[in-house]
Amino acid sequence: MAELSTQGMNQDWVDIRKGLVQDFAGRDLSGANLEGAKLAQMDLSQAQCRGTNFAGADLQGTNLRGTLRGADFAGANLQGADCRNGDLRATTWRDSQVGQISLAGAFLAGAVMSQLDLQDVDLRGADLRGANLSGANLENCDLSSANLSGADLSGVNLEEANLAGAVLRGADLTGANLLCASLEGAQWEGAVLARACLEGTPLMEM
């Protein structure tokens, strides 16, 4: 990524983007432009990051268990990041790298996560109401007890995913691949399953 001009930027933001800041406890970074910032292995759990721009940032292994509602992670590297129970509502994840990320219990309502490769990711108990996951790869993903009510799951790959106890009321699973997915106790009222692959699941009988 080309180096962006820092002219007129808050000096604190400039230092953070360069990786010169180590302590984020109590910092209010809401609305900050941290595009391309070097934040690998940092602890942002105690910082306020509402609407923060993390586009293209290095967030590998970073602790993101805080408040990041509306943050932009487009093109960011979040491999191995810890987002458990974090407030990630209405966040944007376009083209981000999320291998081995932990999202268990995360609040992701309204998040835009379409086309992401979330294979094997832990999303147990996550709140994904109204999230856009269209075209995402969720193969072997743990979504047990997750709330996916009203989510856009069209074209997703859920092969061998764990959806036990998940809530999918009103979710759009048009063209989704649910081959051999675990669906014990899942709630499907109003879900759209047109052209979905249901082989190896109890839904074949619906």
Rosetta blueprint (number, residue, H / E / L):
1 M L
2 A L
3 E L
4 L L
5 S L
6 T L
7 Q L
8 G L
9 M L
10 N L
11 Q H
12 D H
13 W H
14 V H
15 D H
16 I H
17 R H
18 K L
19 G L
20 L L
21 V L
22 Q L
23 D L
24 F L
25 A L
26 G L
27 R L
28 D E
29 L L
30 S L
31 G L
32 A L
33 N E
34 L L
35 E L
36 G L
37 A L
38 K E
39 L L
40 A L
41 Q L
42 M L
43 D E
44 L L
45 S L
46 Q L
47 A L
48 Q E
49 C L
50 R L
51 G L
52 T L
53 N E
54 F L
55 A L
56 G L
57 A L
58 D E
59 L L
60 Q L
61 G L
62 T L
63 N E
64 L L
65 R L
66 G L
67 T E
68 L L
69 R L
70 G L
71 A L
72 D E
73 F L
74 A L
75 G L
76 A L
77 N E
78 L L
79 Q L
80 G L
81 A L
82 D E
83 C L
84 R L
85 N L
86 G L
87 D E
88 L L
89 R L
90 A L
91 T L
92 T E
93 W L
94 R L
95 D L
96 S L
97 Q E
98 V L
99 G L
100 Q L
101 I L
102 S E
103 L L
104 A L
105 G L
106 A L
107 F E
108 L L
109 A L
110 G L
111 A L
112 V E
113 M L
114 S L
115 Q L
116 L L
117 D E
118 L L
119 Q L
120 D L
121 V L
122 D E
123 L L
124 R L
125 G L
126 A L
127 D E
128 L L
129 R L
130 G L
131 A L
132 N E
133 L L
134 S L
135 G L
136 A L
137 N E
138 L L
139 E L
140 N L
141 C L
142 D E
143 L L
144 S L
145 S L
146 A L
147 N E
148 L L
149 S L
150 G L
151 A L
152 D E
153 L L
154 S L
155 G L
156 V L
157 N E
158 L L
159 E L
160 E L
161 A L
162 N E
163 L L
164 A L
165 G L
166 A L
167 V E
168 L L
169 R L
170 G L
171 A L
172 D E
173 L L
174 T L
175 G L
176 A L
177 N E
178 L L
179 L L
180 C L
181 A L
182 S E
183 L L
184 E L
185 G L
186 A L
187 Q E
188 W L
189 E L
190 G L
191 A L
192 V E
193 L L
194 A L
195 R L
196 A L
197 C E
198 L L
199 E L
200 G L
201 T L
202 P H
203 L H
204 M H
205 E H
206 M L
